[in-house]
Amino acid sequence: MFSYIIGEVKFIREDYIVLENNNIGYKIFMPARSISKFVLNETRKVFTEFVVREDSVTLYGFDEIEDLEMFLSLNNVSGIGPKAANSILSTLSVFELKLAIVNNDYKTITKAPGIGKKSASRIILELTDSIDIESLSGKEEHTQIVEKDENYKVAVEALINLGYNNIDAKKALKDIDTTDMKLSDIIKSALKRI
């Protein structure tokens, strides 16, 4: 309904702000990480999502478009509603959350209030394929990974089972031509690179 609202910050509370635009004060719930960047009486642009539920109509807002996109992705995970998504984004930055997802690190995600192991595991399961590992580069040394064939996928899983994280496993396999290789040879070659 509203893509964003530009207005003057009139109130700042623990979990929401009031942004005034054309003499209307919009109560916008936001992650604590976003709220901490706001100052009273300044003019700000807030990216918004209008959420209608049976028992509530709520406006959620974010200072960065990436935060809004992650909020929407989290809302698409079964069992994760807007309050839980907001709680996660209050605790973790989008980058930290993406890193936790690709590293299968449910413990980091459970730092968010109200998010248990089951919910964190579901987030990882449902969002792993949507995370662009290349988007994590620049802040960490990651390389673009192109999944090749079935042996490649099995090799990644085997390396993860050996205790390596998802990114390191894929980096180790990046330049190996797995097309005509046996699975055991692929894993041995990758282990030499880690």
C-alpha positions as CSV (number, residue, x, y, z in Angstrom):
1,M,0.0,0.0,0.0
2,F,2.7,2.5,1.0
3,S,6.2,2.0,-0.5
4,Y,7.7,4.6,1.7
5,I,6.8,7.7,3.7
6,I,8.9,10.8,4.0
7,G,8.1,12.9,7.1
8,E,9.2,14.4,10.4
9,V,10.0,12.2,13.3
10,K,7.6,13.3,16.1
11,F,7.9,10.5,18.6
12,I,10.5,7.8,19.3
13,R,9.5,4.8,21.4
14,E,11.0,1.5,22.2
15,D,9.4,-0.4,19.3
16,Y,7.9,2.4,17.1
17,I,8.2,5.9,15.8
18,V,5.5,8.4,14.8
19,L,6.3,10.0,11.4
20,E,4.3,13.1,10.5
21,N,3.5,13.7,6.8
22,N,0.8,16.2,5.7
23,N,-0.5,16.6,9.2
24,I,-1.0,12.9,9.7
25,G,1.1,11.0,12.2
26,Y,1.9,7.5,11.1
27,K,2.7,5.0,13.9
28,I,5.4,2.8,12.4
29,F,6.7,-0.3,14.2
30,M,10.4,-0.7,13.5
31,P,13.4,-2.9,14.5
32,A,15.3,-1.5,17.5
33,R,18.4,-1.3,15.2
34,S,16.6,1.1,12.9
35,I,15.0,3.2,15.6
36,S,18.4,3.9,17.2
37,K,19.3,5.8,14.0
38,F,16.4,8.3,14.3
39,V,16.5,11.7,15.9
40,L,13.4,13.8,16.9
41,N,12.2,16.4,14.5
42,E,14.4,15.3,11.6
43,T,12.9,14.5,8.2
44,R,13.4,10.9,7.3
45,K,12.4,8.5,4.6
46,V,11.0,5.2,6.0
47,F,10.4,2.2,3.7
48,T,7.1,0.6,4.8
49,E,5.0,-2.6,4.7
50,F,1.3,-2.4,5.6
51,V,0.3,-5.6,7.4
52,V,-3.3,-6.6,7.8
53,R,-4.2,-9.5,10.1
54,E,-7.5,-10.7,11.6
55,D,-6.8,-8.9,14.8
56,S,-4.6,-5.9,13.8
57,V,-3.7,-3.5,11.1
58,T,0.0,-2.4,11.4
59,L,2.6,-0.4,9.6
60,Y,6.1,-1.7,9.8
61,G,9.0,0.5,8.7
62,F,12.7,0.3,7.9
63,D,15.5,2.8,7.3
64,E,17.0,0.6,4.5
65,I,15.3,-1.1,1.6
66,E,17.4,-4.3,2.3
67,D,15.8,-4.5,5.8
68,L,12.3,-4.3,4.3
69,E,13.2,-7.0,1.7
70,M,14.5,-9.3,4.5
71,F,11.4,-8.6,6.6
72,L,9.2,-9.7,3.6
73,S,11.3,-12.8,3.1
74,L,11.1,-13.7,6.8
75,N,7.3,-13.2,6.6
76,N,7.1,-15.8,3.9
77,V,8.7,-18.4,6.2
78,S,6.0,-20.6,7.7
79,G,5.4,-19.8,11.3
80,I,7.2,-16.5,11.2
81,G,4.9,-13.5,11.5
82,P,5.7,-9.8,11.3
83,K,6.4,-9.5,15.0
84,A,8.9,-12.3,14.9
85,A,10.5,-10.9,11.8
86,N,10.8,-7.5,13.5
87,S,12.3,-9.1,16.5
88,I,15.0,-10.9,14.4
89,L,15.8,-7.6,12.6
90,S,16.1,-5.8,16.0
91,T,18.7,-8.3,17.1
92,L,20.6,-9.0,13.8
93,S,21.6,-6.8,10.9
94,V,20.6,-8.2,7.4
95,F,24.2,-9.1,6.8
96,E,24.5,-11.0,10.1
97,L,21.3,-12.8,9.4
98,K,22.3,-13.8,5.8
99,L,25.6,-15.0,7.1
100,A,23.9,-17.1,9.8
101,I,21.6,-18.6,7.2
102,V,24.3,-19.6,4.7
103,N,26.4,-21.0,7.6
104,N,23.5,-23.0,8.9
105,D,24.1,-21.1,12.2
106,Y,20.7,-21.4,14.0
107,K,22.3,-20.4,17.4
108,T,22.9,-16.8,16.1
109,I,19.3,-16.6,14.9
110,T,17.9,-17.8,18.3
111,K,19.5,-14.7,19.9
112,A,16.3,-12.9,18.8
113,P,13.6,-12.9,21.5
114,G,10.9,-15.4,20.8
115,I,12.9,-17.3,18.2
116,G,13.6,-20.9,19.2
117,K,15.7,-23.6,17.5
118,K,12.8,-24.9,15.5
119,S,11.9,-21.5,14.0
120,A,15.6,-20.7,13.3
121,S,16.0,-24.0,11.5
122,R,12.9,-23.3,9.4
123,I,14.3,-19.9,8.5
124,I,17.6,-21.5,7.4
125,L,15.8,-24.2,5.5
126,E,13.4,-21.9,3.6
127,L,15.7,-19.0,2.9
128,T,19.1,-20.6,2.1
129,D,18.5,-20.8,-1.6
130,S,17.3,-17.1,-1.8
131,I,20.6,-15.7,-0.3
132,D,23.0,-14.4,-2.9
133,I,26.4,-15.3,-1.5
134,E,28.0,-12.7,-3.8
135,S,26.0,-10.0,-1.8
136,L,28.0,-11.0,1.3
137,S,31.3,-10.2,-0.4
138,G,33.1,-7.0,0.4
139,K,32.3,-7.4,4.1
140,E,33.7,-11.0,4.2
141,E,35.9,-12.8,1.7
142,H,33.3,-14.7,-0.2
143,T,33.2,-15.7,-3.8
144,Q,30.4,-16.2,-6.2
145,I,29.4,-19.8,-6.1
146,V,27.8,-21.6,-9.1
147,E,26.2,-24.9,-8.2
148,K,27.1,-27.4,-10.9
149,D,25.8,-30.9,-10.6
150,E,24.5,-33.5,-8.2
151,N,28.0,-34.6,-7.1
152,Y,28.8,-31.0,-6.3
153,K,25.7,-30.7,-4.1
154,V,26.5,-33.9,-2.3
155,A,30.2,-32.8,-1.8
156,V,29.0,-29.6,-0.2
157,E,26.8,-31.5,2.2
158,A,29.7,-33.9,3.0
159,L,32.0,-31.0,3.8
160,I,29.4,-29.4,6.0
161,N,29.0,-32.8,7.8
162,L,32.8,-32.8,8.3
163,G,32.4,-29.5,10.2
164,Y,33.1,-26.9,7.6
165,N,30.6,-24.1,7.0
166,N,28.6,-23.7,3.8
167,I,30.6,-20.8,2.4
168,D,34.0,-22.5,3.0
169,A,32.7,-25.7,1.5
170,K,31.5,-23.9,-1.6
171,K,34.7,-21.8,-1.9
172,A,36.8,-25.0,-1.8
173,L,34.7,-26.6,-4.6
174,K,34.5,-23.4,-6.7
175,D,37.2,-24.2,-9.3
176,I,37.0,-27.9,-9.3
177,D,35.5,-29.4,-12.5
178,T,33.3,-32.0,-10.9
179,T,31.7,-33.2,-14.2
180,D,33.6,-36.5,-14.7
181,M,35.0,-36.9,-11.1
182,K,34.0,-39.5,-8.5
183,L,32.5,-38.1,-5.4
184,S,35.3,-39.2,-3.2
185,D,37.9,-37.5,-5.5
186,I,35.9,-34.3,-5.4
187,I,35.8,-34.3,-1.6
188,K,39.6,-35.1,-1.4
189,S,40.4,-32.2,-3.8
190,A,38.2,-29.8,-1.8
191,L,39.8,-30.9,1.5
192,K,43.3,-30.0,0.1
193,R,42.0,-26.4,-0.5
194,I,40.5,-25.8,2.9
